[in-house]
Amino acid sequence: MIRILTDSACDILPAEAQQLGVTVIPLNVTLEDGTVLRDGIDMTPSEYYTHLVACRKLPTTSQPSPEQFERLYLDAAAAGDEVLGIFLSDALSGTGQCARLAADLANVDNVVFVNTENVCLGQSLLVRLAVQLRDAGKTITQIAADLEKAKQHLHLVAAVDDLKYLRKGGRLSAAAAVAGGMLGIKPILAVMEGKVALAGKARGLPGVYVALFKKIDEMGGIHPGYTPLLGYTVNHRELQPLLTYLQDNLHLDAPLVRQIGCVIGTHTGPGAFGIAFFDKELTLE
């Protein structure tokens, strides 16, 4: 059997992970009073965003311990199973490196790794694709090869209300934060080469939607054979223009919609929303 392992930056909550047959290792969020939350387990995203707004000091996020991974690898090896590890971008976190270190410590050879070079909604799409490929009967080597190919056609583009969270968390340069933080301007972000980058700016929410529509087109359009994923932090109603555009203008089936979790939300802040999709050039055998 192939066990699919990922981390909570993909924002697949425990109930859905069980449905998909995926194991999610929680990343950690440390609040200003020292309380450590397991992402996706100890507090709902909505509860967390209420807390985040009131924080004087930005909470910190951290990767899991190698021991958590090591136990899973050894358990899988004892059962004769293989493990496919699909983690957030190595350029954004040491989680993938930690997972690989744990495989060395456990001295196992039943684990294959994929660096998604993405995060959040994009990472989630790769995990979901892996589930489809596993259920279709592909081997772990075939699945990993398909994911490596698919991630070259994977795009994540989002709007944030305020870049201060990304700047404080060190996920965006101060220069980019200043450039995107002018009064009345809403920044458009994208994941490029595994990192979060400022991809554009728009004035007000109407301008944000137009900018997102243009980015989707510039990035190669949405592949109709792979369901896109929309995400929001606080207000799901902000996704309605995107939903309308996808279904009425592009004539696509209804996308998946999920709430962005605590770890990613710490860096985007409340008021973020976006879309991840595979472009039309993706072809898998």
Steps between C-alpha positions, in 0.01 A plus 500: 500500500608858432457738793480866400655731758482879501509791741226731619609787275279327241196592717338158471327463835490164685150391391576554131846347535335184626262498203789542258720244671772753576707553815554866592780596739409824679733798495501715813392854582637662815288781641642805673429347844703190410203273428578255219217407264505201267387634164157370399445322833498724807306801366272554202625748239213739577585498871864556419439803276297664776799448727753613237336839450535571873866394522754769582782269391474278193484129591785286372476181297728197517552165334426161659771300676688226310371248756142543375605401150731223620218321684284506188776363277577215738132412536461493121815290457375248756176467303685466170362831372663777298479869594466790258591826676356816342605812686487877468776679315850449639559870431229593752550244775737238633217245524609303193860494618383383841299221339800384297726511806251280684517240222879490542467467877247220463727332242209417270487480123121492458453879474489719187491880529349776288586865565183669377676837452160630604288542810143518626249466213769396252644238732148371563439449128815289469396287798154451349654406166722245676189344655338469156812344351538255791136399474549449125763238579823682417823407677667738743773573245242580231305725736810693604601546136151624410503746792840634392353561156170640630664752732654673195143581395369590846415860587395677818392862487342691786405840634587617850364789697829600662859392430616566857440138600716360219768760570506434877508126440796531264315349201523816289781750468460839664547669162219298342279567801557876472437491123173319553385692802397836356178651627191352340702243307429128539800274434474195273731215599611187321726207578796514261796260514381383839485846656229757566536793261319825436332436162298817462294772665140611470288782632210385715317168489356546148852553372620191687254275321592638158869450584438141611306423182787638292758300697307179445509565126868601503589181686353281229135477593330234712515140382138379481605146594638597840272669753644829629504587869388831650601605850414776744606597850202677660229591249394237247276758331813660355525195275162555333631703203761230440237228517281690256792556263602133499151367445330769289794633296729198475216243518689280745348264754470625856845530665598376843479766773695472825595730789868585533641375829697643790860459381447652156254754639765623744708613202221626271292658775121524500342621178694271265342291228620332183497215254725209405470319169677288241543674165378370165844373396502220758484150351542183703496149352 
